[in-house]
């Protein structure tokens, strides 16, 4: 396999990812909910900006801007092949547009015989058994039979499952995280209150909703997972990121006109603070906004719940040793 020169690499980087997709994969591009943004028909967590060409594949946490980045990271083309293809020295290498895939039907993973591993994993993360048991009884949390993932279920008003997020229960290595195919962001994981309320708290992920409920111990408000946030990484150029209202939050507010207060509980890191600031600006005026990020820099509420649990265990151990 011949190598490529610096000039060839520079030339290959001239084509943006959006130009490549519009030219070679037009059938794969689908308009996303946000203005000026597309997603891939086969991967709805892949988003690309029509103007800047910045793309991000959330489920794999990868991104880029050029067509070269896209070919290598998304389609798995080898570096030299991708450069030569984009330099039109081997244009036949670029495969023809694939046929559009049919939308996958949403199906919950089969449940395991018990939820032993989910209980063990979440309790180790500082989530109280009482909170876990309540979610299991409500049918919004269970353990999958295949890989023993924790399955966080989002339901509509009729009690029908419309969304599910998988979280690996194995503690070694990078944790597995993924949405079940066909999930609808409009029905993300949500903890209902006891009784009527006009308050809503929003979190980046499902486990943080459980953690904050564990820490506060009160069910006096709705607690909604946003299913992730769209925000730049620290050190990244923020001007290329245009804030978009989370689909989960928009859909929830449309279904619940009684909501008057939004409590923002995103993570206390660069992305979480960026999202919190933009959420506050987007909804202030119409709603009473409360910014309630975790009090420790770099942490989320799951971190604080685990820290509190460890402190309790340490105090108990010290008391027993007296």
C-alpha positions in Angstrom: 0.0 0.0 0.0 1.7 3.2 -1.1 2.0 6.1 1.3 0.7 9.6 0.8 2.4 13.0 0.9 1.7 15.9 3.1 0.3 17.7 0.1 -2.1 14.9 -0.6 -3.3 14.9 3.0 -3.8 18.7 2.9 -5.8 18.3 -0.3 -7.9 15.5 1.2 -8.8 17.7 4.2 -10.2 20.4 1.9 -13.5 18.6 1.5 -15.9 18.9 4.5 -17.9 16.1 5.9 -21.2 17.7 4.9 -20.0 18.2 1.3 -19.0 14.5 1.1 -22.3 13.3 2.5 -24.3 15.5 0.2 -22.4 14.3 -2.8 -21.8 10.7 -2.1 -24.4 9.8 0.6 -27.5 12.0 -0.1 -29.9 9.2 0.8 -28.3 8.8 4.2 -28.9 12.4 5.4 -32.1 13.1 7.3 -33.1 16.5 8.6 -32.7 16.7 12.4 -35.0 18.5 14.8 -32.6 21.5 15.1 -32.5 24.0 12.3 -29.5 23.5 9.9 -28.6 20.1 11.3 -28.8 16.7 9.8 -28.5 13.1 11.2 -27.7 9.8 9.5 -30.7 7.6 8.6 -28.9 4.6 10.2 -27.5 6.4 13.2 -29.8 9.0 14.8 -27.2 9.9 17.4 -24.9 11.2 14.6 -25.5 14.9 14.1 -23.8 17.2 11.6 -24.2 21.0 11.2 -25.0 22.1 7.6 -23.0 25.3 7.8 -20.0 24.4 9.9 -19.8 20.7 9.0 -18.9 19.9 12.6 -20.3 16.4 13.4 -20.6 14.4 16.6 -21.6 10.8 17.0 -22.8 10.8 20.5 -23.2 7.1 21.1 -19.5 6.6 20.2 -18.3 10.0 21.6 -16.4 10.8 18.4 -16.5 13.8 16.1 -14.8 15.9 13.5 -15.3 18.3 10.6 -13.6 17.0 7.4 -14.7 14.3 5.0 -11.4 12.6 6.0 -12.4 12.5 9.6 -15.8 11.0 8.6 -14.5 8.3 6.4 -11.9 7.1 8.9 -13.9 7.4 12.1 -17.4 6.5 10.9 -17.0 4.3 7.9 -13.8 2.7 9.0 -11.8 3.5 5.9 -8.1 3.2 6.2 -6.2 6.5 6.3 -4.3 6.1 3.0 -7.3 4.8 1.2 -9.4 7.7 2.4 -6.8 10.3 1.4 -6.4 8.8 -2.1 -10.1 8.6 -2.5 -10.7 12.2 -1.6 -7.8 13.3 -3.8 -9.7 11.5 -6.7 -6.7 9.3 -7.3 -8.8 6.2 -6.6 -12.3 7.6 -6.8 -13.8 4.2 -7.4 -12.9 3.2 -3.9 -15.7 5.3 -2.4 -18.6 2.9 -2.2 -21.9 3.8 -3.8 -24.6 5.2 -1.5 -26.2 2.4 0.5 -29.9 1.8 0.4 -31.8 3.6 3.2 -32.5 1.4 6.1 -36.0 1.0 7.4 -36.6 2.5 10.8 -36.1 0.0 13.5 -39.0 -1.0 15.7 -38.6 -0.2 19.4 -38.4 -3.3 21.4 -37.4 -3.6 25.1 -34.6 -6.1 25.8 -35.8 -9.3 27.5 -35.7 -9.1 31.2 -33.4 -11.3 33.4 -34.9 -13.6 36.0 -34.0 -11.1 38.7 -32.4 -7.7 39.1 -29.6 -8.7 41.4 -26.7 -7.2 39.4 -28.6 -3.9 38.8 -29.3 -3.6 42.5 -25.6 -4.4 43.3 -24.3 -1.9 40.8 -26.6 1.0 41.6 -26.3 0.5 45.4 -22.5 0.6 44.9 -23.0 3.9 43.1 -24.7 5.3 46.2 -28.3 4.8 45.1 -30.6 3.8 47.9 -32.4 0.4 47.8 -35.7 2.2 48.4 -35.3 4.3 45.3 -34.3 1.3 43.2 -37.2 -0.8 44.5 -39.7 2.0 43.6 -38.4 2.2 40.0 -38.5 -1.6 39.6 -42.1 -1.7 40.9 -43.1 1.1 38.5 -41.6 -0.9 35.6 -39.1 1.8 34.6 -36.0 -0.1 35.7 -34.9 -3.7 35.3 -32.0 -6.0 34.4 -31.6 -7.3 30.8 -31.2 -11.0 30.3 -28.5 -10.9 27.7 -25.7 -8.6 29.0 -27.2 -7.8 32.5 -27.4 -4.1 31.7 -29.5 -1.8 33.7 -32.5 -0.8 31.5 -33.9 2.6 32.3 -37.4 2.8 30.6 -39.3 5.9 29.5 -43.1 5.6 29.2 -45.9 7.7 27.7 -49.0 8.8 29.5 -50.7 5.5 28.7 -47.9 3.6 30.4 -46.4 2.3 27.2 -42.7 2.0 26.9 -41.3 4.4 24.3 -37.7 4.8 25.3 -35.0 2.8 27.0 -31.4 3.6 28.0 -28.9 0.8 28.7 -26.1 1.1 31.3 -23.6 -1.6 31.8 -23.3 -3.1 35.3 -19.7 -4.3 34.9 -17.3 -2.0 36.7 -14.1 -2.8 34.8 -13.2 -0.7 31.8 -15.2 2.0 30.1 -18.9 1.5 31.0 -21.3 0.5 28.2 -23.9 3.2 27.5 -26.5 3.1 24.6 -30.1 3.9 23.8 -32.2 1.1 22.5 -32.8 1.3 18.8 -36.1 3.1 18.0 -36.2 5.0 21.3 -38.1 8.3 21.3 -36.3 11.2 23.0 -39.7 12.7 23.7 -40.2 10.0 26.4 -36.9 9.9 28.2 -36.5 8.3 31.6 -38.5 10.2 34.2 -39.3 9.8 37.9 -42.8 11.0 38.7 -43.7 12.9 41.9 -46.0 11.8 44.7 -49.0 14.1 44.3 -49.5 17.2 42.2 -46.6 19.6 41.5 -45.6 22.4 39.2 -41.9 21.7 39.6 -39.5 19.9 37.3 -35.8 19.0 37.8 -33.7 18.0 34.7 -30.5 15.9 34.6 -28.1 14.8 32.0 -28.5 11.0 32.6 -30.9 8.6 34.2 -28.6 7.5 37.1 -28.3 11.1 38.2 -32.0 11.3 38.6 -31.9 8.4 41.0 -28.8 9.8 42.8 -30.4 13.2 43.4 -33.6 11.6 44.7 -31.5 9.5 47.0 -29.7 12.6 48.3 -32.8 14.7 48.8 -35.2 11.9 49.8 -38.2 13.8 48.5 -40.6 13.0 45.7 -42.1 16.5 45.5 -41.2 17.2 41.8 -40.8 15.5 38.4 -37.2 14.4 37.7 -36.4 14.1 34.0 -33.3 12.7 32.3 -32.5 14.6 29.2 -30.8 11.6 27.6 -27.5 13.5 27.4 -26.7 17.1 26.4 -25.3 18.7 23.3 -22.4 20.8 24.4 -18.8 21.5 23.5 -15.9 19.9 25.3 -13.5 22.0 27.4 -11.0 23.7 25.2 -13.1 23.3 22.1 -14.3 26.4 20.1 -17.7 27.2 21.5 -18.7 29.5 18.7 -19.3 26.5 16.4 -21.9 25.1 18.8 -25.4 26.5 18.6 -27.5 25.6 21.6 -30.6 23.6 20.9 -33.4 22.9 23.3 -33.4 19.3 24.5 -36.2 17.3 22.8 -36.9 15.4 26.0 -37.5 18.7 27.9 -39.5 20.3 25.1 -41.8 17.3 24.8 -42.3 17.1 28.5 -43.2 20.7 28.9 -45.7 20.4 26.0 -47.4 17.5 27.8 -47.3 19.3 31.2 -48.5 22.9 30.9 -48.8 23.0 34.7 -45.0 23.3 35.1 -43.9 26.6 36.5 -40.4 25.9 37.8 -37.4 24.2 36.1 -34.6 23.1 38.3 -31.4 22.7 36.3 -29.2 19.8 37.7 -26.7 19.2 35.0 -23.2 18.1 35.9 -20.7 20.6 37.4 -18.2 20.3 34.6 -17.5 22.5 31.6 -20.2 20.9 29.4 -22.7 20.9 32.2 -22.2 24.5 33.1 -22.4 25.5 29.5 -25.6 23.7 29.0 -27.0 25.0 32.3 -26.3 28.6 31.3 -28.0 28.2 27.9 -31.0 26.3 29.4 -31.5 29.1 31.8 -31.5 31.7 29.0 -33.7 29.7 26.8 -36.5 29.2 29.4 -36.3 32.2 31.7 -39.3 34.5 31.6 -41.7 31.7 30.9 -40.5 29.5 33.8 -39.0 30.1 37.2 -35.4 28.9 36.8 -33.3 27.4 39.6 -29.7 26.4 38.8 -28.8 23.6 41.2 -25.6 22.0 39.9 -23.7 19.6 42.2 -21.7 21.6 44.8 -18.4 20.0 43.9 -16.4 21.0 40.8 -16.2 18.2 38.2 -18.9 16.1 39.8 -22.4 14.9 39.0 -25.1 13.9 41.6 -24.1 10.2 41.2 -20.6 11.2 42.3 -22.0 12.9 45.4 -24.3 10.0 46.2 -21.4 7.6 46.1 -19.2 10.0 48.2 -21.9 10.3 50.8 -22.3 6.5 51.0 -18.6 6.0 51.4 -18.6 8.6 54.2 -21.4 6.7 56.0 -19.6 3.4 55.7 -16.4 5.0 57.1 -18.3 6.4 60.1 -20.0 3.1 60.8 -16.6 1.2 60.6 -15.1 3.7 63.0 -18.0 3.3 65.4 -17.7 -0.5 65.3 -14.0 -0.3 66.0 -14.5 1.6 69.3 
